[in-house]
Amino acid sequence: MADEFIKGLGILTGAGLGWMVLAGWYNTPEFEGAQLTAPNPGTVGAFGEPALLLKEGLFWFAILGALAFWILIPAAQQARERLAE
């Protein structure tokens, strides 16, 4: 079980760091207002569109990846063990 925990933690921290960097670049218009959660800017250029898409993908990968390794995989292993008995 420890290996599933560290895999989920690695996914959560790695993808979360990537999301925070991109959100800091694109979603922090000022330091006294909303940071990391402000709406996406209107015009970001040719490299900004894939970066915003990557930001959204990293967010969902962090959440779903951690849940998969912390909840779904251990539950499937326990269910398989119970069915084998």
VMD Tcl script that draws the C-alpha trace (Angstrom):
set ca {
  {0.00 0.00 0.00}
  {2.92 2.34 0.57}
  {3.87 2.26 -3.10}
  {0.36 3.35 -4.15}
  {0.49 6.19 -1.65}
  {3.82 7.52 -2.88}
  {2.74 7.22 -6.52}
  {-0.41 9.22 -5.79}
  {1.58 11.77 -3.80}
  {4.11 12.09 -6.61}
  {1.36 12.68 -9.16}
  {-0.37 15.19 -6.89}
  {2.77 17.19 -6.12}
  {4.27 17.05 -9.62}
  {1.11 17.96 -11.51}
  {0.11 20.41 -8.78}
  {3.41 22.22 -9.11}
  {2.99 22.47 -12.87}
  {-0.54 23.78 -12.42}
  {0.57 26.37 -9.87}
  {3.35 27.65 -12.12}
  {1.06 28.04 -15.12}
  {-1.74 29.51 -13.01}
  {0.74 31.96 -11.52}
  {1.83 33.08 -14.98}
  {-1.61 33.36 -16.54}
  {-4.11 33.78 -13.70}
  {-2.47 36.29 -11.36}
  {-3.24 39.72 -12.82}
  {-2.29 41.58 -9.62}
  {-0.91 40.59 -6.25}
  {-3.66 42.27 -4.25}
  {-6.53 40.53 -6.04}
  {-7.37 36.95 -6.89}
  {-4.28 34.79 -7.32}
  {-4.20 31.47 -9.19}
  {-7.99 31.43 -9.49}
  {-8.63 34.54 -11.58}
  {-10.29 33.97 -14.97}
  {-8.10 33.14 -17.93}
  {-6.90 36.17 -19.88}
  {-8.62 36.98 -23.16}
  {-5.62 37.11 -25.48}
  {-2.59 35.00 -24.68}
  {-0.97 34.42 -28.05}
  {0.10 31.30 -29.88}
  {2.00 29.75 -26.97}
  {-0.55 30.76 -24.35}
  {-3.41 28.64 -25.68}
  {-1.55 25.31 -25.32}
  {-0.27 26.46 -21.92}
  {-3.81 27.10 -20.70}
  {-4.88 23.72 -22.03}
  {-1.91 22.11 -20.27}
  {-2.85 23.93 -17.05}
  {-6.35 22.44 -17.11}
  {-4.98 18.99 -17.94}
  {-2.47 19.13 -15.08}
  {-5.21 20.12 -12.64}
  {-7.41 17.17 -13.52}
  {-4.45 14.79 -13.73}
  {-3.40 15.80 -10.21}
  {-6.87 15.27 -8.76}
  {-7.86 12.11 -10.63}
  {-4.39 10.55 -10.48}
  {-4.16 10.90 -6.72}
  {-7.69 9.55 -6.24}
  {-6.93 6.61 -8.50}
  {-3.84 5.57 -6.54}
  {-5.29 6.34 -3.10}
  {-8.83 5.00 -3.50}
  {-9.56 3.08 -6.70}
  {-6.51 0.81 -6.92}
  {-6.51 -0.22 -3.21}
  {-10.27 -0.83 -3.37}
  {-9.86 -2.99 -6.47}
  {-7.06 -4.97 -4.79}
  {-9.16 -5.60 -1.69}
  {-12.14 -6.61 -3.79}
  {-9.96 -9.04 -5.77}
  {-8.62 -10.54 -2.52}
  {-12.12 -10.99 -1.11}
  {-13.35 -12.62 -4.30}
  {-10.40 -15.03 -4.25}
  {-11.33 -16.23 -0.74}
}
mol new
graphics top color blue
foreach p $ca { graphics top sphere $p radius 0.5 }
foreach p [lrange $ca 0 end-1] q [lrange $ca 1 end] { graphics top cylinder $p $q radius 0.2 }
display resetview
